Amino acid sequence: MSLKKMMMMFFTALAVLVLFDFTAPSLQAAEDKVGFIDAQRVLSSHPKYDESQKYMEEFVRKKTEEAKTVAEKETDQGKRMAIIDNARWESGDEEKRIMNPITKDINKVIESVAKAKGVTVVLNNMLIYFGGVDLTEDVIKGLKELKL
């Protein structure tokens, strides 16, 4: 799985997490205030994002090279595919391990900013056609203030 595909899966997962974290308790509320964030900008603003991306690129590169080296020596096509699939799974697991703390930080800041602004629903900006309160800059500011 390419890094680009893994990042796209992460952004989708982040949008779903944000959606469920903030919409579930307030679905029946008649006067919800909707906010939104630019998930890509928020994610890339996390103080550890660049470092984690460099680490993941190197990890995936090494795993890919290792898998290719081992797979080239294997004559059974099924075993070759298993080796490659295993490298992909290991890369995905490592990405989860690396990204989970970043995602938790982002969710905490989003929740804090939303409460401070009186926002009850926070969505990814790709889900908004018009209206809502843009919380992106406040969330980015909150991430910069984190003690990491």
C-alpha positions in Angstrom: 0.0 0.0 0.0 1.5 3.3 -1.0 2.0 6.1 1.5 -0.4 8.3 -0.5 -3.2 5.6 -0.1 -2.3 5.2 3.6 -2.6 9.0 4.2 -5.9 9.1 2.3 -7.2 6.3 4.6 -6.0 8.3 7.6 -7.8 11.5 6.5 -11.0 9.5 5.9 -10.6 7.9 9.3 -9.9 11.3 10.9 -13.0 12.7 9.3 -15.1 9.8 10.6 -13.6 10.1 14.1 -14.3 13.8 14.2 -17.8 13.3 12.9 -18.7 10.5 15.4 -17.0 12.2 18.3 -19.0 15.3 18.0 -22.3 14.3 16.4 -23.4 11.3 18.4 -24.3 13.1 21.6 -25.9 15.9 19.9 -28.0 14.3 17.1 -31.3 15.1 18.9 -30.3 18.7 19.8 -32.5 21.2 17.9 -30.0 24.1 18.0 -26.7 22.5 17.0 -23.9 24.9 16.0 -21.8 23.4 13.2 -18.1 23.9 12.8 -15.6 22.5 10.4 -11.9 22.0 10.0 -9.5 21.6 7.1 -8.3 18.2 8.2 -5.2 18.3 5.9 -4.1 21.6 7.3 -4.7 20.6 10.9 -2.9 17.3 10.5 0.1 18.9 8.8 0.3 21.6 11.5 0.8 19.0 14.3 4.3 19.6 15.7 5.2 15.9 15.1 3.6 15.5 11.7 6.7 16.1 9.5 8.9 13.9 11.7 6.3 11.1 11.6 6.0 11.4 7.8 9.7 11.1 7.3 9.8 8.1 9.6 6.9 6.4 7.8 8.4 7.0 4.4 11.7 5.4 5.5 9.9 2.6 7.3 7.8 1.8 4.2 10.8 2.1 1.9 12.8 -0.4 4.1 9.8 -2.8 4.4 9.3 -2.7 0.6 13.0 -3.4 -0.1 13.0 -6.3 2.5 9.9 -7.8 1.0 11.2 -7.5 -2.5 14.5 -9.1 -1.6 12.8 -12.0 0.2 10.0 -12.4 -2.4 12.5 -12.5 -5.3 14.1 -15.6 -3.7 10.7 -17.3 -3.4 9.5 -19.5 -6.2 5.9 -20.0 -5.0 3.7 -17.2 -6.3 1.4 -17.5 -3.3 4.2 -17.2 -0.8 5.5 -14.2 -2.7 2.1 -12.5 -2.4 2.0 -13.4 1.3 5.4 -11.8 1.9 4.3 -8.6 0.1 0.9 -8.5 1.9 2.7 -9.0 5.2 5.0 -6.0 4.5 1.9 -3.9 3.8 0.2 -5.0 7.0 3.3 -4.3 9.0 3.5 -0.8 7.4 -0.2 -0.2 8.2 0.2 -1.3 11.8 3.3 1.0 12.2 1.4 3.9 10.7 -1.4 3.4 13.2 1.1 3.2 16.0 2.8 6.4 14.9 -0.4 8.3 14.0 -2.6 7.4 16.9 -1.0 9.8 19.4 -1.2 12.6 16.8 -4.8 11.9 16.1 -5.5 11.9 19.9 -3.8 15.3 20.2 -5.8 16.7 17.3 -9.1 15.3 18.6 -8.4 16.8 22.1 -7.7 20.2 20.6 -10.8 20.1 18.3 -13.0 19.2 21.3 -11.5 22.0 23.3 -11.9 24.6 20.6 -15.4 23.5 19.8 -16.5 23.8 23.4 -14.9 27.2 23.7 -16.7 28.4 20.5 -20.0 26.7 21.5 -19.9 24.4 18.6 -21.7 21.1 19.0 -20.9 19.4 15.6 -17.5 19.5 13.9 -17.1 18.2 10.3 -14.3 18.0 7.8 -14.5 21.0 5.5 -15.0 18.7 2.5 -18.4 17.8 3.9 -19.6 21.4 4.1 -21.2 23.2 1.2 -21.9 26.4 2.9 -22.3 27.9 6.4 -20.7 26.7 9.6 -17.9 28.1 11.7 -14.3 27.5 10.5 -12.3 26.2 13.5 -9.2 25.4 11.5 -7.0 28.3 12.6 -8.0 27.9 16.2 -7.2 24.2 16.2 -3.8 24.9 14.5 -3.1 27.5 17.2 -4.1 25.0 19.9 -1.8 22.3 18.4 1.1 24.8 18.4 0.5 25.4 22.1 0.6 21.7 23.0 3.4 20.6 25.4 4.9 17.6 23.6 
